[in-house]
Amino acid sequence: MPKARRRHAGTQDASYCFCGNTFGKFGKPDGCNAPCTGNREETCGGTRANAIYKVN
């Protein structure tokens, strides 16, 4: 059986990753300022804030 595809991915607090088909339940994120663990030049969300990306 094929795995279900998710439409969105999100990073949070520098090193956590989440996937889903909806987002925005809690409004716009505030405080997406955590440098990514793998690349400190990029931002990967923040404390209780997800940086959201569309999955193609």
N, C-alpha and C positions, 0 to 999 in steps of 0.2 A: 504494500500500500504506500503511495507517495506521501511524503510529509507535506503538511499544510504550509503554504507560503505566507509570509507576513509582509505587510505593506510598508511598515515603518520600523526603524531601529533607533535606539536612543542610548546615549552614553550619560553616565551620572557619576559625579564625585571622582573624576579622574580615571577610574578603572572598571566601573560596572557597565554592563551592556544589557539592554532589554529589547525585546521585539514585540510587536503587536499590530493590530489592524486599525486602531483608533488612538487618538491622543488629544490632549487639551481639556480633559475633564476638570482639572484644577486651575485652569487659566494659563496665562503666559508665564514661562519660567523667568525667574528673577535671580540673578547671581550665577550665571553660567561662566565661571571664571577659573575653574580647576584645570591646570595643565594636564594633558594626557600623560599617562604613565609611560607609554611607548614613544611619544614624541612631545617633549615639553614645549615645543613651538606652537602646538595646536591646543585648543580648548575642548575638554570633554565633560561638559555639563558643570554641575556644581553641587553643593550640599542641598539635597532635595530638589534639584533642578535638572531636567533632562535636556540635552542637546539632541534634537530630532532630525533624522535623515530619512529620505524616501528611498525604499529599496526597489531597484529595477529588476 
